[in-house]
């Protein structure tokens, strides 16, 4: 790891390659320190709803309004 350009420090201070660390996070289903595997079905559904709401709020809407 010494001199490696893609080295990162993971929890506990251990070194790892960036690609290896990202693969580990994906296999554990971790995103931004949220461990998705640890969520209950209800919590996962709530998270899904929040993500959908956020995505919808970011979409630009250009509806034409008809004036009479």
FENHU-V177106 format. One record per residue. PHI is phi in radians with two decimals (999 if undefined). PSI is psi in degrees with one decimal (999 if undefined). OMEGA is omega in whole degrees, -180 to 180 (999 if undefined). Layout:
phi->{PHI/PHI}
psi->{PSI/PSI}
omega->{OMEGA/OMEGA}
This chain:
phi->{999/-1.12/1.42/-1.28/-1.38/-1.97/-1.36/-2.29/-1.80/-1.70/-0.83/1.58/1.48/-1.33/-1.41/-2.74/-1.25/-0.99/-1.11/-1.14/-1.13/-1.09/-1.09/-1.08/-1.08/-1.14/-1.21/-1.59/1.01/-1.99/-2.39/0.88/1.15/-1.70/-1.55/-1.08/-1.11/-1.49/-1.36/-1.25/-1.03/-1.13/-1.12/-1.14/-1.15/-1.11/-1.10/-1.05/-1.09/-1.11/-1.13/-1.09/-1.07/-1.13/-1.08/-1.12/-1.20/-1.53/-1.30/-1.47/-2.00/-2.11/-1.36/-1.42/-1.79/-1.60/-1.77/-1.87}
psi->{-22.4/127.6/-1.0/134.5/-15.4/24.5/140.2/159.1/121.8/175.6/132.0/-4.3/7.1/142.0/151.5/156.7/144.5/-45.7/-41.0/-41.5/-44.4/-40.7/-42.0/-44.1/-42.0/-40.1/-27.3/-4.7/57.6/131.9/120.4/47.2/12.6/116.7/98.0/-32.9/-25.6/-9.1/142.8/168.2/-41.4/-44.3/-38.9/-38.7/-40.1/-42.4/-42.2/-44.1/-42.2/-40.7/-43.0/-42.6/-43.5/-43.8/-42.9/-37.5/-22.2/-15.2/136.2/135.3/121.8/63.8/138.3/129.6/127.0/123.1/138.9/999}
omega->{-179/179/180/-178/-178/-179/176/176/-178/-179/-178/177/-180/178/176/172/-180/-179/180/-180/179/178/179/179/179/-179/177/-178/178/176/179/180/174/179/-175/179/-177/-179/174/178/-180/179/179/177/178/178/178/178/179/179/178/178/-179/179/179/-179/-179/179/178/180/180/179/177/179/-180/179/179/999}
